[in-house]
Amino acid sequence: MRELFNGMIEPSTGARTSYARSANSDGRSGANRALTPELCQISADDDLAAIAVWLAEFAHSPHTFRSYRKEAIRLLCWATRVRHKAVSSLTREDVLAYEAFLATPMPAAVLGTDLARVLSSDSQRQAMGIVGGLFTYLVNAGYLAGNPWTLRRRKRIPRVRQVERYLDQSQWATVLDFLETLPQQSRRERQYYERARWVVRFLYDTALRVSEASPQRHRFTTHSEEPAARLDRDDGHLPACRG
């Protein structure tokens, strides 16, 4: 699996982008390692091996693999060079610091030119999402005890209500004109005309969907205390509509 990280080359300079490996930063004794390693679902002894297993899951998708590999390298280098700790020792405070780092990267001399470049807001969110997915995977695999990324407060994006269907004045006038063309000679025809006219105006004025209007119609026709408002009046007429 380690060959997935072979040639960790910085594309812009060709310089090797390695991360600091030491007894404290390789993750063999990470503070967030699972307490029952015998139950771990992956055969990884350190963070590099564990991340390599995660990356192998995306080997079938070259574009995704390259993107995820880059974010894994960025995290590894930042954790070991800047925080001087293993990825498996990162805490919630480190997550906050990493988020700030993505918004204002370190000088190129610290992480290399490519990893130190300024990221757009969308790229920052993507990077945090990818790394959060990595931690979720390692927790589910039994390699890590917990995921400090899941404590991250997500910014709520206000939902803008969109009008999916509406009629402008011209279209509404066309509907009303059509209703007036319905035959009204017989008692049954007048019933149909007035019922259709009332229902169409009701839906237009209330902006109800048909699924929402059906229960209202049932309640209106069965529980109204006003006899003149019932749809089954003896004369077959409905109450006069506005306009």
C-alpha positions as CSV (number, residue, x, y, z in Angstrom):
1,M,0.0,0.0,0.0
2,R,2.8,2.4,0.7
3,E,3.6,2.6,-3.0
4,L,0.5,4.8,-3.3
5,F,2.6,7.5,-1.6
6,N,5.8,6.8,-3.5
7,G,7.0,9.9,-5.4
8,M,5.2,12.4,-3.3
9,I,6.3,15.0,-5.8
10,E,5.4,18.7,-5.7
11,P,4.1,19.3,-9.3
12,S,5.1,22.9,-9.5
13,T,8.8,22.5,-8.6
14,G,9.6,18.8,-9.0
15,A,10.9,18.8,-5.4
16,R,10.0,15.8,-3.2
17,T,7.3,16.7,-0.8
18,S,7.9,14.3,2.1
19,Y,6.5,14.5,5.6
20,A,8.4,14.4,8.8
21,R,8.5,10.8,10.1
22,S,9.4,10.3,13.7
23,A,8.3,8.1,16.6
24,N,5.9,10.8,17.7
25,S,4.4,11.6,14.3
26,D,4.1,8.3,12.4
27,G,1.0,7.3,14.3
28,R,2.1,4.1,15.8
29,S,1.3,5.5,19.2
30,G,-1.2,8.1,18.2
31,A,-3.4,9.5,21.0
32,N,-6.6,8.8,19.0
33,R,-5.7,5.2,18.0
34,A,-8.5,2.7,18.8
35,L,-8.1,1.0,22.1
36,T,-8.7,-2.4,20.7
37,P,-6.3,-2.8,17.7
38,E,-7.1,-6.5,17.4
39,L,-10.6,-5.5,16.1
40,C,-9.2,-3.2,13.4
41,Q,-10.4,-4.1,10.0
42,I,-7.3,-2.9,8.2
43,S,-3.7,-4.2,8.6
44,A,-2.1,-0.8,9.1
45,D,0.5,-0.1,11.8
46,D,0.9,3.6,11.2
47,D,-1.0,6.6,9.7
48,L,0.7,6.4,6.3
49,A,-0.3,2.7,5.9
50,A,-3.9,3.5,7.1
51,I,-4.3,6.4,4.7
52,A,-2.9,4.3,1.9
53,V,-5.7,1.7,2.5
54,W,-8.3,4.5,2.3
55,L,-6.8,5.8,-1.0
56,A,-6.8,2.3,-2.5
57,E,-10.6,2.5,-2.2
58,F,-10.6,5.1,-5.0
59,A,-8.0,3.4,-7.3
60,H,-10.7,2.8,-9.9
61,S,-11.3,6.6,-10.3
62,P,-8.0,8.3,-11.3
63,H,-9.4,11.9,-10.9
64,T,-10.8,11.2,-7.4
65,F,-7.7,9.3,-6.4
66,R,-5.4,12.2,-7.3
67,S,-7.6,14.7,-5.6
68,Y,-7.9,12.7,-2.4
69,R,-4.2,11.8,-2.4
70,K,-3.3,15.5,-2.6
71,E,-5.5,16.3,0.4
72,A,-4.0,13.4,2.3
73,I,-0.5,14.6,1.6
74,R,-1.5,18.2,2.6
75,L,-2.8,16.9,5.9
76,L,0.2,14.7,6.6
77,C,2.7,17.4,5.9
78,W,0.7,20.0,8.0
79,A,0.3,17.7,10.9
80,T,3.9,16.5,11.1
81,R,5.6,19.8,10.1
82,V,3.4,22.4,11.6
83,R,1.6,20.7,14.5
84,H,4.5,18.2,15.1
85,K,2.1,15.4,15.8
86,A,0.7,12.3,14.1
87,V,-2.5,12.5,12.1
88,S,-3.9,9.9,14.5
89,S,-3.2,12.4,17.4
90,L,-5.1,15.3,15.9
91,T,-7.8,16.8,18.1
92,R,-10.7,19.2,17.7
93,E,-8.4,22.1,18.2
94,D,-6.2,20.9,15.4
95,V,-9.2,20.7,13.1
96,L,-10.0,24.4,13.8
97,A,-6.3,25.2,13.2
98,Y,-6.3,23.2,9.9
99,E,-9.4,25.0,8.7
100,A,-7.7,28.3,9.4
101,F,-4.5,27.1,7.6
102,L,-6.5,26.3,4.5
103,A,-7.8,29.9,4.4
104,T,-4.3,31.3,4.9
105,P,-1.7,28.7,4.0
106,M,1.8,28.6,5.4
107,P,4.8,29.9,3.5
108,A,6.1,27.7,0.7
109,A,9.2,27.0,2.6
110,V,7.2,25.1,5.2
111,L,5.0,22.8,3.0
112,G,6.2,23.4,-0.5
113,T,4.9,25.6,-3.2
114,D,1.9,23.5,-4.3
115,L,0.6,22.7,-0.9
116,A,1.0,26.3,0.3
117,R,-1.0,28.0,-2.5
118,V,-4.1,29.9,-1.6
119,L,-7.3,27.9,-1.9
120,S,-10.7,29.3,-3.0
121,S,-13.7,29.0,-0.5
122,D,-15.0,26.1,-2.5
123,S,-11.7,24.3,-2.5
124,Q,-11.4,24.9,1.3
125,R,-14.8,23.2,1.8
126,Q,-13.8,20.4,-0.5
127,A,-10.5,19.8,1.4
128,M,-12.3,19.7,4.7
129,G,-14.9,17.3,3.4
130,I,-12.3,15.0,1.9
131,V,-10.3,14.9,5.1
132,G,-13.4,14.4,7.2
133,G,-14.3,11.4,5.0
134,L,-10.8,10.0,5.6
135,F,-11.3,10.2,9.4
136,T,-14.8,8.7,9.1
137,Y,-13.3,5.8,7.2
138,L,-10.5,5.2,9.7
139,V,-13.0,5.3,12.6
140,N,-15.3,2.8,10.9
141,A,-12.3,0.6,10.1
142,G,-11.4,0.5,13.8
143,Y,-8.1,2.3,13.3
144,L,-9.1,5.5,15.1
145,A,-11.1,5.8,18.3
146,G,-13.0,9.0,17.3
147,N,-13.5,11.6,14.6
148,P,-12.7,15.2,15.6
149,W,-14.1,16.3,12.2
150,T,-17.6,15.3,13.0
151,L,-17.7,18.0,15.7
152,R,-17.2,20.6,13.1
153,R,-20.0,23.1,13.0
154,R,-21.5,23.2,9.6
155,K,-22.6,26.6,8.2
156,R,-26.2,26.6,7.4
157,I,-27.0,27.9,3.9
158,P,-30.4,29.6,3.9
159,R,-32.8,27.9,1.5
160,V,-34.4,30.2,-1.0
161,R,-38.0,29.2,-1.7
162,Q,-38.5,28.8,-5.4
163,V,-41.8,29.1,-7.1
164,E,-42.0,26.0,-9.3
165,R,-45.3,26.8,-11.0
166,Y,-47.2,30.0,-11.4
167,L,-49.5,31.8,-13.8
168,D,-48.9,35.4,-14.8
169,Q,-51.8,37.8,-15.4
170,S,-52.2,36.9,-19.0
171,Q,-52.2,33.2,-18.4
172,W,-54.6,33.6,-15.5
173,A,-57.0,35.6,-17.7
174,T,-56.8,32.8,-20.3
175,V,-57.8,30.3,-17.7
176,L,-60.8,32.4,-16.6
177,D,-61.9,32.9,-20.2
178,F,-61.8,29.1,-20.7
179,L,-64.0,28.6,-17.7
180,E,-66.6,30.9,-19.2
181,T,-66.7,28.7,-22.3
182,L,-68.0,25.7,-20.4
183,P,-71.6,24.9,-21.2
184,Q,-74.2,26.0,-18.7
185,Q,-77.5,24.9,-20.2
186,S,-78.5,22.0,-18.0
187,R,-78.5,21.8,-14.2
188,R,-75.6,19.3,-14.4
189,E,-73.6,21.6,-16.6
190,R,-74.1,24.6,-14.3
191,Q,-73.0,22.4,-11.4
192,Y,-69.8,21.4,-13.2
193,Y,-69.1,25.0,-14.3
194,E,-69.5,26.5,-10.8
195,R,-67.6,23.7,-9.2
196,A,-64.7,24.1,-11.7
197,R,-64.8,27.9,-11.3
198,W,-64.7,27.7,-7.5
199,V,-61.9,25.0,-7.4
200,V,-59.7,26.8,-9.8
201,R,-60.0,30.1,-8.0
202,F,-59.5,28.4,-4.7
203,L,-56.2,26.8,-5.8
204,Y,-55.0,30.0,-7.4
205,D,-55.8,32.2,-4.3
206,T,-54.3,29.8,-1.8
207,A,-51.4,28.5,-3.8
208,L,-52.1,25.0,-2.5
209,R,-51.0,21.9,-4.3
210,V,-53.6,19.4,-5.3
211,S,-52.4,17.0,-2.6
212,E,-52.8,19.8,0.0
213,A,-56.2,20.9,-1.4
214,S,-57.8,17.5,-1.2
215,P,-57.9,17.2,2.6
216,Q,-59.1,20.8,2.8
217,R,-61.9,20.0,0.4
218,H,-63.0,17.1,2.5
219,R,-63.0,19.1,5.7
220,F,-64.8,22.0,3.9
221,T,-67.6,19.8,2.5
222,T,-68.2,17.7,5.6
223,H,-67.6,20.0,8.6
224,S,-68.8,23.4,7.5
225,E,-71.5,24.9,9.6
226,E,-72.7,27.1,6.8
227,P,-75.2,25.2,4.6
228,A,-74.7,27.5,1.7
229,A,-71.0,26.5,1.6
230,R,-71.7,22.9,0.9
231,L,-70.9,21.4,-2.5
232,D,-74.1,19.3,-2.5
233,R,-76.6,22.1,-2.3
234,D,-80.1,21.3,-3.4
235,D,-80.0,23.8,-6.3
236,G,-76.6,22.5,-7.5
237,H,-74.9,26.0,-7.2
238,L,-71.8,27.0,-5.3
239,P,-71.3,30.3,-3.4
240,A,-70.4,33.2,-5.7
241,C,-66.7,33.6,-6.3
242,R,-64.8,36.9,-6.0
243,G,-63.9,38.7,-9.2
